[in-house]
Amino acid sequence: MINYKSLKFKIVFWYSIVFILAFILIEIGIYLYLDRSLHREIDITLREEAFEFVKNVKVKSGVIFIPDSVEFNEPEHVYLNDASVFFRVFDGDLNLVASSKNLKEANFLIPRPEKPDIEGVREIEIDGRRLRIFYLPIRTPEGTYGLVEMSKFEGIVQVAMGLLRISVVLALLLAVVIVSYGGGLIVSKFINPLEQIIEKADKINAENLVERIVIHKNNLPDEIVKLINSLNRLLERLEKSFKQIAQFTYDVSHELLTPLTVIKDEIEISLMKRRKAKDYIQTLNVIHKQVNRSIDIVKSMLYLAKVESGVISVNLCDVNVAELIREVILTLNHKARRKSIKIRFDCNSVLILRTDENLLFESLRNIIDNAIEYTGKGGIVEIKCEKAGEWLKISISDTGVGIGADELPHIFDRFYRGRSALELNPTGTGLGLALTKSMIELLKGRIDVVSQLGKGTTFTVQIPA
């Protein structure tokens, strides 16, 4: 059964329509050209005959005389056959003066001309046969005295054009068959890889995203190759996304399981027997701490989801970068003083950036907070900002514990916490840097990090200036 909605049918259909229309136009052009050429040959013959007649016709005192000339007795004027050429001569009042012998013997009648001074070609039909007529007035310096009519049946021309019409129709029908069948074969050759792609793509689901679309066929069109490559890249992104979702589910479950387990254990221990008030207070403090940690994880994940889904909009305004960094330092100054950490700040006070003040503030606060958190007592945190071409570059360096080379590629992953982070801040969620990276990318910026174990870390934030 033909699927009229399929791409294959539509291509073959329109291909056939265009081809047939072009074929018809070409055939019409050829037909008209041949018809005009053949009729022109007849017209030239009749015209030459008419001029020869006029030369031999004599006019005396306004009366037309037909001399006994060879021209009037040529075979085509005498015998009645397909080559016959008929003539009639009329006077000024359109009275018949003379006619060819074969016309007298013919069993048909040619209509009388309408006026004696007409000149040119006319075509009429007699008993289904087309007769070509040429009129030429008989003129002298004194005026027009009559008219010569020269005519000839088209005969062979009419038959030839009839055969040509039949040939055109048959050729058109044959062309329709060949184009439809041949077009179907050609289109099938190019559609077949698409059907293979669809078949392979239908077999790929969430459980086998590692599969890729491969067509074992040479000389594939570039568009098909590009489509296969594009679909395979899409599958790679889907595979990566599914892995991230699975990892995310695992990480969230793991991170929330710990505080929930602690809460459960504390409650079970408290219910085992009666305890003193201070023991219950201690248990509630532990539960409170674990609940807060769970809330922090959920809040961070919600905010991260909003940032990555584009729910949080960027509110652009002119921001004095130096003033914004000073506000960040003020919010963290108390934490730095407790560890005797010096914060050095070097930034041009006239650097104005058009960006989202809240997002930039939060992202810088997370980085500087981490720098203070993982720097030992008496250490240094240094903040610099400068304009570099079309970018504003903000660097935050510390003299802290540093990050191992094997850990650097993962520090922006959700819930990832390096060895040093687990030792120095076991209550952290591992979401801070993931949030920071998402916020900076929302500002169309980028963040880079270099670090060395035992010597410190430098984060570089670049925002379009």
C-alpha positions in Angstrom: 0.0 0.0 0.0 1.3 3.4 -0.9 2.0 5.8 2.0 1.1 9.2 0.6 2.6 11.0 3.6 6.0 9.4 3.2 9.0 11.4 2.2 9.8 8.9 -0.6 6.3 9.3 -2.2 6.5 13.1 -1.9 9.9 13.3 -3.5 9.0 11.0 -6.4 5.6 12.7 -6.9 7.1 16.2 -7.1 10.1 15.0 -9.1 7.7 13.4 -11.6 5.5 16.5 -11.8 8.4 18.8 -12.5 9.9 16.4 -15.0 6.6 15.9 -16.8 5.9 19.6 -16.9 9.4 20.3 -18.3 8.8 17.4 -20.9 5.5 18.8 -22.0 6.9 22.4 -22.4 9.8 21.0 -24.5 7.5 18.9 -26.6 5.1 21.8 -27.1 8.0 24.0 -28.2 9.2 21.3 -30.6 5.7 20.8 -32.0 5.1 24.5 -32.5 8.5 25.0 -34.1 8.0 22.1 -36.6 4.4 23.2 -37.3 5.5 26.7 -38.1 8.5 25.6 -40.2 6.5 23.2 -42.3 3.7 25.7 -42.9 6.4 28.3 -43.8 7.7 26.0 -46.5 4.2 25.7 -47.9 3.6 29.4 -47.7 6.9 30.1 -49.5 6.0 27.7 -52.3 2.5 29.3 -52.7 4.0 32.8 -52.6 6.6 32.0 -55.3 3.9 30.4 -57.5 1.6 33.4 -57.0 4.3 35.9 -58.0 5.1 33.9 -61.1 1.5 34.0 -62.0 1.2 37.7 -61.5 4.2 38.2 -63.8 2.5 36.3 -66.6 -1.0 37.7 -66.2 -1.7 40.5 -68.7 -4.0 43.5 -68.1 -5.3 45.5 -71.1 -7.8 48.3 -70.7 -8.6 47.0 -67.3 -9.3 43.5 -68.5 -7.3 40.5 -67.3 -5.9 38.1 -70.0 -4.4 34.7 -69.2 -1.8 33.9 -71.9 -1.0 30.3 -72.9 2.0 29.9 -70.7 3.9 26.9 -69.4 3.4 28.3 -65.9 -0.3 27.7 -66.1 0.0 24.2 -67.3 2.6 22.7 -64.9 1.7 19.2 -63.6 0.9 20.4 -60.1 -1.9 22.6 -61.7 -3.2 19.8 -63.9 -3.2 16.6 -62.0 -5.2 15.9 -58.8 -3.0 14.4 -56.2 -1.2 15.2 -52.9 1.2 17.5 -54.7 -1.5 19.5 -56.4 -1.4 23.3 -56.3 -4.7 25.0 -57.2 -5.0 28.5 -58.6 -7.8 30.9 -59.3 -7.7 34.3 -60.9 -10.4 36.9 -60.1 -11.0 40.3 -61.7 -11.5 43.5 -59.7 -15.2 42.6 -59.0 -14.1 39.1 -57.8 -15.5 37.4 -60.9 -13.7 34.2 -61.7 -11.4 34.7 -64.7 -9.5 31.4 -64.7 -8.8 28.4 -62.5 -6.5 25.4 -62.6 -7.5 22.2 -64.4 -7.2 20.0 -61.3 -9.5 22.4 -59.3 -12.2 22.1 -62.0 -12.0 18.3 -61.6 -12.1 18.4 -57.8 -15.3 17.7 -55.9 -14.9 20.5 -53.3 -15.5 24.2 -53.4 -13.1 26.9 -52.1 -14.9 29.9 -50.6 -14.7 33.1 -52.7 -12.3 35.8 -51.3 -13.8 38.7 -49.5 -12.1 41.5 -51.4 -9.7 41.9 -54.3 -6.9 43.7 -52.6 -6.1 41.2 -49.8 -2.6 39.8 -49.6 -1.4 37.1 -47.3 -2.1 33.6 -46.0 -5.3 32.0 -44.9 -6.1 28.4 -43.8 -9.5 26.7 -44.1 -10.7 23.1 -43.5 -12.5 21.1 -46.2 -13.8 17.7 -45.4 -11.4 17.3 -42.5 -8.4 18.4 -44.7 -6.6 21.7 -44.1 -6.1 23.9 -47.2 -3.5 26.6 -47.2 -4.4 29.6 -49.3 -2.2 32.5 -50.5 -3.7 35.7 -52.0 -1.8 38.2 -54.1 -3.5 41.2 -55.8 -2.8 41.9 -59.5 -1.6 45.5 -59.4 -0.4 48.0 -62.1 0.6 51.6 -61.7 -3.0 52.5 -62.5 -4.4 50.4 -59.6 -5.6 46.9 -58.6 -7.3 44.9 -61.3 -7.7 41.5 -59.8 -6.5 38.8 -57.4 -4.5 35.6 -57.8 -5.4 32.8 -55.3 -2.9 30.0 -54.9 -3.8 27.0 -52.6 -2.5 23.6 -51.5 -3.7 20.9 -49.1 -1.3 20.4 -46.3 -1.5 16.7 -46.8 1.9 15.3 -45.6 2.3 18.2 -43.2 -1.1 17.4 -41.6 -0.2 13.7 -41.4 3.2 14.4 -40.0 1.9 16.7 -37.3 -0.8 14.2 -36.4 1.9 11.5 -36.0 4.0 13.9 -34.0 1.1 14.5 -31.7 0.6 10.8 -31.2 4.3 10.3 -30.6 4.3 13.1 -28.1 1.4 11.5 -26.1 3.0 8.0 -26.2 6.4 9.5 -25.2 4.7 11.4 -22.4 3.1 8.2 -21.1 6.4 6.3 -21.4 8.2 9.1 -19.6 5.6 9.0 -16.8 6.3 5.3 -16.3 10.1 5.6 -16.6 10.3 8.7 -14.3 8.0 7.2 -11.7 9.7 3.8 -11.6 13.2 5.2 -12.1 12.6 8.1 -9.6 11.4 5.6 -7.1 14.5 3.5 -7.4 16.8 6.6 -7.2 14.9 8.0 -4.2 14.9 4.6 -2.5 18.7 4.5 -2.8 18.9 7.7 -0.8 16.0 7.1 1.5 17.2 3.6 2.5 20.0 5.0 4.8 17.4 7.2 6.5 15.2 4.2 7.1 18.2 2.4 8.6 18.9 5.4 10.8 15.3 5.4 12.0 15.4 1.6 12.7 18.7 1.9 14.7 17.5 5.0 16.5 14.2 3.2 17.6 16.3 0.5 19.2 18.2 2.9 21.4 16.7 3.7 24.8 17.8 4.7 28.3 19.3 1.3 28.9 21.6 1.2 25.9 22.6 4.8 25.3 26.2 3.6 24.6 24.9 2.4 21.2 25.7 4.5 18.2 24.2 4.8 14.8 26.5 3.2 12.2 25.6 2.6 8.5 27.9 0.2 6.7 27.6 1.7 3.3 30.0 3.6 1.0 29.5 6.8 -0.8 26.8 8.1 1.5 25.6 11.7 0.7 27.2 14.4 2.9 23.8 15.3 4.4 23.2 11.7 5.6 26.7 11.6 7.1 26.1 14.9 8.9 22.8 13.6 10.2 24.4 10.5 11.5 27.2 12.5 13.2 24.7 14.9 14.6 22.5 12.1 16.0 25.5 10.4 17.5 26.6 13.6 19.2 23.1 14.0 20.5 23.3 10.4 21.9 26.6 11.2 23.5 25.1 14.3 25.2 22.1 12.2 26.3 24.3 9.4 27.7 26.3 12.0 29.6 23.1 13.6 30.9 21.7 10.3 32.0 24.9 9.4 33.7 24.9 12.8 35.5 21.3 12.3 36.5 22.1 8.8 37.9 25.2 10.2 39.6 23.1 13.1 40.9 20.5 10.8 42.3 23.1 8.7 44.0 24.9 11.7 45.4 21.7 13.3 46.7 20.6 10.0 48.2 24.0 9.5 49.8 24.3 13.1 51.1 20.8 13.0 52.6 21.2 9.5 53.9 24.0 10.5 56.3 22.1 13.2 58.3 18.9 11.1 58.2 20.7 8.1 59.6 22.2 10.2 62.3 18.8 11.6 63.2 17.3 8.1 63.2 20.1 6.7 65.4 19.8 9.6 67.9 16.1 9.2 68.2 16.3 5.4 68.6 19.0 5.7 71.3 16.8 8.3 73.1 13.8 6.0 73.0 15.6 3.0 74.4 15.3 4.3 78.0 14.5 7.3 80.1 17.3 9.9 80.1 18.2 13.1 81.8 17.1 16.4 80.3 20.6 17.4 79.3 20.9 14.1 77.3 17.7 15.0 75.4 19.0 18.5 74.8 22.2 17.1 73.4 20.2 14.7 71.1 18.0 17.6 69.9 21.1 19.7 69.1 22.5 16.8 67.0 19.2 16.5 65.2 19.0 20.2 64.7 22.5 20.3 63.2 21.7 17.4 60.8 18.3 18.9 59.8 20.1 22.2 59.0 22.6 20.3 56.9 19.8 18.6 55.0 18.1 21.9 54.4 21.3 23.4 53.2 21.7 20.6 50.7 18.1 20.9 49.4 18.3 24.7 49.2 21.6 24.5 47.3 20.2 21.9 44.9 17.1 24.0 44.2 19.1 27.1 43.5 21.5 25.1 41.3 18.5 23.7 39.4 17.0 27.2 38.9 20.3 28.6 37.7 20.9 25.7 35.2 17.3 25.8 33.9 17.3 29.5 33.3 14.5 30.3 35.8 16.8 32.8 37.5 17.0 35.9 35.2 20.0 38.1 34.8 19.3 41.7 36.0 21.9 43.9 34.4 23.0 47.1 36.0 26.2 49.1 36.4 28.3 47.6 39.1 31.4 49.1 40.8 33.5 46.0 41.0 35.9 47.3 43.7 33.0 48.3 46.0 31.3 45.0 45.5 34.4 43.0 46.4 34.9 45.2 49.5 31.3 44.3 50.6 32.2 40.6 50.1 35.3 41.0 52.2 33.3 42.8 55.0 30.9 39.9 55.2 33.8 37.4 55.7 36.2 39.6 57.7 35.1 38.1 61.0 35.9 34.6 59.8 39.3 35.7 58.5 40.2 37.4 61.8 39.5 34.3 63.8 42.2 32.5 61.8 44.5 35.6 61.7 44.3 35.5 57.9 45.3 38.6 56.0 43.2 39.7 53.0 45.0 41.8 50.5 42.9 43.6 47.9 44.1 45.4 44.8 41.5 46.7 42.4 41.0 49.9 40.3 38.2 51.8 42.0 36.8 53.1 38.7 36.1 49.7 37.1 32.4 49.7 36.2 30.9 46.4 34.9 27.4 45.9 33.5 26.3 42.7 35.0 24.0 41.1 37.7 25.2 42.4 41.0 23.6 39.6 43.2 25.0 36.7 41.1 28.5 38.2 40.9 28.4 38.9 44.7 27.4 35.3 45.6 29.9 33.7 43.2 32.8 35.8 44.6 31.6 35.2 48.2 31.7 31.4 47.7 35.3 31.5 46.2 36.7 33.9 48.9 34.9 31.9 51.7 36.5 28.7 50.4 39.9 30.5 50.3 39.6 31.5 54.0 38.2 28.1 55.0 41.1 26.1 53.5 43.9 28.4 54.4 45.7 27.8 57.7 46.2 30.3 60.5 48.3 33.3 59.6 47.8 32.7 55.9 47.1 35.2 53.1 44.2 35.6 50.7 44.9 38.0 47.8 42.3 39.5 45.5 43.1 41.3 42.3 41.0 42.6 39.5 42.0 44.2 36.2 40.6 44.7 32.7 42.1 42.5 30.0 40.8 43.4 26.6 37.0 42.6 26.5 37.1 40.8 29.8 37.2 41.8 33.5 39.6 39.4 35.3 39.2 38.8 39.0 41.8 36.5 40.7 41.5 35.1 44.2 44.7 33.4 45.5 45.4 31.8 48.9 48.3 30.1 50.7 46.1 27.2 51.8 46.4 23.4 51.5 46.0 23.4 47.7 44.2 20.8 45.5 45.8 17.7 44.1 46.3 17.4 40.3 44.0 14.4 40.2 41.2 16.3 42.0 41.3 19.5 40.0 39.1 18.2 37.1 36.3 17.3 39.5 36.1 20.3 41.9 33.1 21.8 40.0 31.2 18.5 40.1 28.2 18.4 42.4 28.9 16.9 45.9 32.5 16.4 45.0 34.8 17.0 48.0 38.5 16.5 47.9 40.6 14.8 50.6 41.7 18.2 52.2 38.1 19.5 52.1 36.8 16.4 54.0 39.5 16.8 56.6 39.2 20.5 57.2 35.4 20.9 56.7 33.6 17.6 57.1 30.2 19.4 57.3 30.4 21.0 53.8 27.9 20.0 51.1 30.2 19.9 48.1 27.8 22.2 46.1 29.5 25.6 46.5 31.8 25.5 43.5 29.2 23.9 41.3 26.8 26.7 42.2 29.6 29.3 41.6 30.4 27.9 38.1 26.7 27.9 37.1 26.3 31.5 38.2 29.4 32.7 36.4 28.3 30.9 33.2 24.9 32.6 33.6 26.8 35.9 33.4 28.4 34.6 30.2 31.7 34.4 32.0 34.2 31.6 32.8 36.1 30.3 35.8 39.5 28.6 35.9 41.6 27.2 38.7 45.3 26.4 39.2 46.6 24.8 42.4 49.6 23.1 44.0 49.4 20.9 47.1 50.7 22.6 50.2 51.3 25.9 48.4 47.8 27.3 47.6 45.2 27.8 45.0 44.2 30.6 42.5 40.7 30.9 41.1 40.4 33.3 38.1 36.9 34.6 37.2 36.5 36.4 33.8 33.3 38.4 33.0 32.6 40.2 29.7 33.5 43.9 30.3 
